[in-house]
Amino acid sequence: MFLNVHRGLSLSTISASVLLFAAVSGCGLFGGGDSDPPPAPSSLELSASQSGVDVSWQSRSDASEYNVYRSEASIPEEDLSSARRVTEGSSVQGTSFLDENAENATAYFYRVTAENDAGESDPTPEAEIQMPFPESPERPQ
C-alpha cells in the first residue's frame, strides 16, 4: 500500500484529521444519527370520549416519533409483544393520539415509547382507562 503525503502534511496530521472527522460524523451533524435511543416519554395521560381514547404524553427532545401500545390486559414493561401497536404503519410525530378503535364499556391499558435513529425507548409506566359509554340500545323494529 502506498501513501502519498503532500508537502506540509505529516502522517500524524492526516491521522488526527481522520479521527476528528469520524468523531464529528457520528454526532448527527452529517446524518450519523443518535447514538442512543431516547428516554421513555413522561406524563402519560388518557381521557375517554364518544370518539375514543385520547392518549397524550410529554415530548422528548431527542425523539423523532412515538409508538402507542394498547391491550385489554396489563402490559408487562419488559414485553410489549402482548399489546397491539395501535399506531402500526404510521408512528406519531406529535404528543397525542386519538384511538378511535377503542370500544365502549371496555377497559384498556396503554404504554407509549419514543423512537429515534438509534432505536425505541423503554415504555412509559402503564396507564389504564375504562371506556364509560355503554353500548347503544338497539331501536325497536
KOLDRENRO-581124 format. One line per field, with one value per residue: residue number from 1; x, y, z of N, C-alpha, C, O, CB in turn. Coordinates in steps of 0.02 Angstrom, whole numbers. Glycine has a CB too. Layout:
BEGIN
num: NUM	...
nc1: X	...
nc2: Y	...
nc3: Z	...
cac1: X	...
cac2: Y	...
cac3: Z	...
cc1: X	...
cc2: Y	...
cc3: Z	...
oc1: X	...
oc2: Y	...
oc3: Z	...
cbc1: X	...
cbc2: Y	...
cbc3: Z	...
REM end
This chain:
BEGIN
num: 1	2	3	4	5	6	7	8	9	10	11	12	13	14	15	16	17	18	19	20	21	22	23	24	25	26	27	28	29	30	31	32	33	34	35	36	37	38	39	40	41	42	43	44	45	46	47	48	49	50	51	52	53	54	55	56	57	58	59	60	61	62	63	64	65	66	67	68	69	70	71	72	73	74	75	76	77	78	79	80	81	82	83	84	85	86	87	88	89	90	91	92	93	94	95	96	97	98	99	100	101	102	103	104	105	106	107	108	109	110	111	112	113	114	115	116	117	118	119	120	121	122	123	124	125	126	127	128	129	130	131	132	133	134	135	136	137	138	139	140	141
nc1: 42	30	65	26	91	63	161	200	104	96	101	43	-39	-132	-189	-246	-340	-426	-476	-542	-641	-713	-762	-842	-933	-1015	-1096	-1218	-1226	-1194	-1287	-1265	-1342	-1427	-1343	-1395	-1552	-1698	-1748	-1888	-2051	-2138	-2267	-2392	-2557	-2731	-2891	-3065	-3191	-3339	-3282	-3171	-3016	-2913	-2745	-2607	-2444	-2286	-2164	-2004	-1850	-1754	-1821	-1893	-2012	-2162	-2233	-2385	-2454	-2580	-2688	-2807	-2774	-2657	-2500	-2344	-2194	-2071	-2104	-2179	-2245	-2364	-2458	-2555	-2490	-2558	-2530	-2478	-2393	-2398	-2313	-2325	-2297	-2316	-2373	-2487	-2625	-2771	-2862	-2968	-3022	-3053	-3166	-3330	-3375	-3266	-3113	-2949	-2771	-2627	-2468	-2328	-2196	-2042	-1951	-1800	-1665	-1576	-1652	-1790	-1866	-1876	-2038	-2170	-2231	-2371	-2539	-2712	-2880	-3057	-3178	-3317	-3440	-3592	-3649	-3750	-3925	-4023	-4135	-4311	-4399
nc2: -58	108	269	428	571	740	890	971	909	795	620	603	717	691	573	623	710	620	548	653	687	566	565	681	654	557	627	672	786	760	670	557	518	478	412	340	266	367	426	357	424	544	574	509	519	483	503	481	483	498	483	404	352	474	488	553	631	689	767	711	782	721	628	565	511	428	281	198	85	-37	-136	-257	-315	-303	-232	-298	-215	-256	-329	-292	-362	-422	-329	-229	-132	15	116	61	57	194	300	416	587	696	737	671	557	496	361	289	165	108	21	46	28	-49	-95	-29	-41	59	99	201	227	310	354	355	373	282	186	113	176	128	82	195	213	110	153	154	143	151	132	224	227	153	22	69	55	-54	-2	-23	-127
nc3: 0	-43	19	-14	33	48	32	182	257	383	427	553	561	462	513	633	578	513	622	691	596	596	726	727	625	680	765	725	646	516	470	542	647	804	947	1049	1099	1135	1302	1393	1356	1460	1585	1544	1493	1491	1416	1399	1272	1169	1047	1062	1140	1203	1198	1277	1304	1373	1273	1206	1180	1101	1026	876	837	898	976	1007	1118	1154	1258	1319	1434	1570	1524	1517	1565	1514	1402	1267	1170	1202	1184	1069	940	914	830	717	565	549	635	772	761	845	1013	1051	1027	952	990	898	884	1003	1103	1171	1345	1387	1464	1450	1433	1417	1344	1297	1182	1138	991	893	773	829	892	988	1136	1312	1377	1433	1603	1638	1593	1632	1572	1581	1465	1474	1412	1383	1273	1135	1145	1043	917	925	809
cac1: 0	69	35	51	85	78	207	171	59	129	57	5	-91	-184	-224	-287	-396	-472	-509	-588	-699	-752	-797	-894	-985	-1061	-1132	-1283	-1222	-1187	-1333	-1243	-1397	-1417	-1306	-1436	-1624	-1718	-1780	-1960	-2092	-2164	-2333	-2443	-2625	-2785	-2959	-3114	-3247	-3377	-3239	-3119	-2971	-2861	-2683	-2559	-2383	-2236	-2116	-1932	-1816	-1714	-1865	-1919	-2081	-2187	-2274	-2436	-2473	-2643	-2709	-2862	-2743	-2597	-2444	-2280	-2146	-2016	-2127	-2234	-2275	-2432	-2502	-2561	-2467	-2615	-2504	-2444	-2392	-2390	-2294	-2350	-2245	-2332	-2376	-2554	-2652	-2840	-2875	-3038	-3045	-3070	-3238	-3366	-3383	-3208	-3054	-2889	-2706	-2586	-2398	-2302	-2123	-2013	-1905	-1756	-1625	-1540	-1698	-1851	-1855	-1917	-2106	-2193	-2271	-2437	-2599	-2773	-2942	-3119	-3223	-3378	-3502	-3624	-3670	-3815	-3977	-4049	-4202	-4363	-4420
cac2: 0	169	327	488	625	804	931	1008	866	735	563	614	766	656	528	664	735	564	535	708	678	508	585	731	624	518	670	689	843	735	615	499	499	474	352	304	278	418	401	347	484	550	602	478	534	456	529	447	521	458	473	355	368	522	469	609	622	742	752	703	822	678	579	586	486	391	222	189	15	-46	-204	-263	-342	-266	-241	-300	-165	-287	-368	-258	-405	-441	-273	-212	-64	46	163	20	84	267	324	482	639	743	709	645	510	477	291	287	96	85	5	66	-19	-93	-68	-33	-22	91	119	238	228	360	321	395	331	230	134	127	184	89	110	235	175	92	191	115	182	114	168	227	234	88	11	100	5	-60	27	-74	-130
cac3: 0	-48	49	-46	81	18	70	238	296	410	437	614	546	424	560	678	538	502	687	704	551	619	788	711	582	721	812	698	600	448	460	579	690	875	967	1098	1095	1184	1363	1386	1366	1528	1597	1502	1515	1450	1428	1357	1244	1121	988	1077	1195	1186	1231	1271	1343	1366	1220	1220	1128	1057	993	811	831	957	963	1059	1127	1191	1271	1367	1495	1589	1477	1553	1541	1479	1345	1234	1120	1222	1167	998	925	880	780	667	497	549	701	789	764	899	1081	1067	978	966	975	877	882	1070	1106	1231	1400	1388	1497	1409	1461	1366	1354	1240	1176	1094	944	850	728	867	914	1026	1208	1357	1378	1489	1650	1610	1612	1619	1567	1569	1421	1515	1375	1368	1204	1119	1137	976	908	910	739
cc1: 44	31	67	39	106	126	171	123	97	77	14	-50	-149	-224	-269	-349	-448	-510	-559	-650	-743	-792	-854	-949	-1034	-1104	-1201	-1281	-1220	-1231	-1313	-1296	-1378	-1381	-1346	-1510	-1643	-1744	-1855	-1996	-2117	-2236	-2387	-2512	-2675	-2850	-3006	-3168	-3285	-3334	-3186	-3078	-2918	-2800	-2634	-2501	-2338	-2184	-2046	-1896	-1776	-1755	-1890	-1991	-2098	-2230	-2322	-2457	-2535	-2657	-2768	-2838	-2681	-2539	-2379	-2230	-2092	-2038	-2190	-2270	-2345	-2482	-2503	-2534	-2521	-2593	-2466	-2450	-2386	-2376	-2318	-2291	-2255	-2336	-2447	-2578	-2724	-2850	-2950	-3066	-3060	-3146	-3268	-3370	-3326	-3151	-2993	-2828	-2664	-2515	-2376	-2226	-2103	-1963	-1862	-1715	-1589	-1587	-1757	-1835	-1890	-1987	-2119	-2222	-2341	-2492	-2660	-2833	-3000	-3162	-3292	-3443	-3532	-3641	-3739	-3867	-4002	-4119	-4252	-4383	-4493
cc2: 62	226	388	546	690	843	969	967	805	680	573	666	734	610	566	690	681	549	589	702	621	527	633	700	583	561	690	748	820	675	553	475	497	409	310	315	331	386	393	414	486	576	575	491	507	491	497	495	474	443	421	376	417	505	527	598	683	720	742	739	779	623	607	563	445	333	213	116	10	-120	-203	-295	-300	-283	-242	-250	-196	-326	-336	-302	-428	-387	-262	-141	-31	99	126	51	160	291	395	531	686	707	688	601	494	406	283	216	68	77	27	9	-70	-58	-79	-11	5	101	155	233	286	324	374	348	274	176	160	130	130	120	154	188	164	138	150	162	134	157	167	224	166	83	42	46	4	-31	-29	-70	-116
cc3: 0	-17	18	2	46	62	125	280	320	418	500	604	509	470	607	641	526	566	703	661	575	682	772	669	621	767	786	649	528	435	497	628	763	893	1017	1085	1147	1248	1349	1393	1438	1527	1549	1533	1465	1467	1377	1333	1197	1059	999	1137	1169	1230	1222	1319	1333	1314	1247	1163	1079	1023	926	800	893	934	1022	1059	1171	1201	1318	1431	1509	1542	1517	1522	1497	1416	1314	1183	1138	1205	1092	989	883	830	725	598	494	620	710	794	823	966	1100	1010	999	943	961	876	951	1074	1173	1282	1404	1425	1453	1450	1404	1391	1290	1241	1130	1049	909	807	764	893	955	1101	1247	1358	1439	1542	1621	1637	1592	1615	1554	1523	1454	1477	1359	1294	1193	1113	1065	973	895	837	732
oc1: 92	-30	127	-18	161	130	116	103	126	17	-44	-103	-207	-285	-326	-403	-508	-570	-614	-705	-804	-849	-909	-1008	-1091	-1146	-1239	-1329	-1241	-1214	-1341	-1295	-1322	-1387	-1330	-1529	-1608	-1761	-1882	-1974	-2118	-2261	-2423	-2523	-2664	-2862	-2987	-3188	-3265	-3348	-3158	-3102	-2883	-2804	-2622	-2507	-2352	-2164	-2030	-1911	-1766	-1726	-1905	-2028	-2054	-2261	-2302	-2475	-2542	-2641	-2780	-2877	-2655	-2530	-2360	-2224	-2070	-1996	-2246	-2321	-2383	-2543	-2459	-2554	-2528	-2634	-2427	-2504	-2369	-2422	-2330	-2242	-2206	-2306	-2465	-2555	-2736	-2848	-2989	-3126	-3077	-3184	-3234	-3369	-3337	-3141	-2986	-2832	-2664	-2503	-2402	-2195	-2142	-1937	-1884	-1728	-1574	-1562	-1770	-1795	-1929	-1994	-2083	-2236	-2365	-2490	-2659	-2836	-2993	-3181	-3322	-3497	-3500	-3648	-3780	-3855	-4003	-4157	-4238	-4385	-4519
oc2: 66	232	399	569	694	831	996	990	768	692	553	660	747	607	545	693	694	538	575	711	627	506	626	718	573	534	722	758	856	632	499	417	512	359	252	369	340	327	419	456	435	597	613	476	508	508	488	542	417	395	395	413	402	508	548	562	724	662	762	727	800	577	667	592	428	335	219	88	48	-161	-153	-303	-266	-341	-192	-245	-165	-353	-350	-282	-450	-397	-284	-95	-46	123	157	69	187	301	431	517	712	654	688	606	481	391	272	207	9	119	26	-49	-128	3	-131	31	-22	109	141	234	307	271	430	288	222	123	220	90	90	178	151	130	206	160	115	213	83	213	114	220	125	133	42	-5	55	-35	-76	-17	-117
oc3: 39	-26	24	10	19	123	114	334	280	415	501	634	523	466	619	670	530	564	727	685	575	689	799	677	599	804	822	612	483	394	485	648	783	858	1026	1062	1196	1249	1301	1432	1472	1476	1518	1591	1405	1525	1319	1368	1187	1023	951	1180	1121	1291	1166	1369	1289	1312	1303	1105	1022	994	921	760	933	880	1080	1007	1219	1158	1353	1479	1465	1524	1547	1461	1449	1381	1334	1155	1094	1211	1056	1025	824	791	689	576	441	660	661	828	850	975	1159	953	1058	883	1006	869	958	1052	1225	1263	1422	1417	1421	1494	1349	1451	1236	1294	1087	1066	898	806	733	915	957	1126	1220	1340	1489	1528	1583	1694	1541	1649	1520	1542	1461	1507	1326	1259	1239	1080	1030	1021	859	807	676
cbc1: -48	88	43	17	129	14	243	136	-3	164	97	51	-61	-153	-173	-246	-372	-434	-457	-553	-676	-705	-749	-863	-952	-1023	-1092	-1330	-1161	-1115	-1339	-1179	-1422	-1485	-1239	-1418	-1665	-1772	-1768	-1987	-2151	-2119	-2331	-2430	-2634	-2793	-2961	-3146	-3223	-3441	-3206	-3074	-2938	-2885	-2653	-2594	-2346	-2201	-2116	-1911	-1770	-1659	-1925	-1875	-2090	-2227	-2230	-2498	-2414	-2702	-2651	-2919	-2725	-2578	-2443	-2250	-2115	-1980	-2142	-2209	-2231	-2433	-2479	-2636	-2398	-2661	-2458	-2473	-2454	-2454	-2218	-2390	-2244	-2397	-2350	-2605	-2609	-2891	-2852	-3045	-2995	-3044	-3249	-3437	-3450	-3186	-3043	-2896	-2671	-2616	-2352	-2325	-2096	-1978	-1944	-1710	-1573	-1504	-1661	-1906	-1878	-1886	-2157	-2247	-2275	-2454	-2600	-2784	-2936	-3156	-3226	-3376	-3489	-3687	-3671	-3811	-4036	-4049	-4202	-4425	-4404
cbc2: 0	184	328	500	613	845	980	1069	846	750	498	637	825	616	488	722	763	501	530	776	666	448	618	790	582	470	731	706	885	718	600	515	432	477	372	325	212	464	450	297	487	597	677	401	609	380	607	389	586	494	538	345	304	596	401	677	557	757	807	626	873	647	561	559	445	438	158	236	-26	-11	-246	-305	-419	-281	-183	-372	-129	-334	-440	-195	-466	-456	-208	-217	-66	78	214	-52	65	302	319	481	679	778	760	702	444	525	243	317	54	136	-70	90	-56	-113	-102	10	-84	159	56	313	161	419	280	443	373	262	84	74	253	86	54	287	211	19	262	62	235	96	137	287	273	78	-66	141	19	-134	78	-64	-198
cbc3: 60	-121	127	-116	145	6	25	212	254	477	442	670	505	365	601	706	471	478	743	692	479	634	837	673	528	762	827	754	616	434	388	616	670	911	996	1169	1107	1153	1423	1438	1315	1569	1590	1495	1525	1460	1424	1394	1206	1100	970	1017	1225	1198	1203	1285	1324	1434	1168	1224	1161	1097	1038	755	766	1004	953	1047	1158	1154	1302	1336	1487	1662	1424	1552	1600	1525	1366	1200	1109	1297	1203	974	886	931	813	667	462	521	712	856	699	886	1130	1080	972	931	1033	808	848	1125	1096	1213	1394	1316	1567	1347	1496	1345	1371	1241	1149	1134	892	893	692	925	954	1012	1232	1429	1376	1466	1720	1628	1578	1675	1510	1636	1348	1556	1310	1412	1187	1055	1186	952	850	956	709
REM end
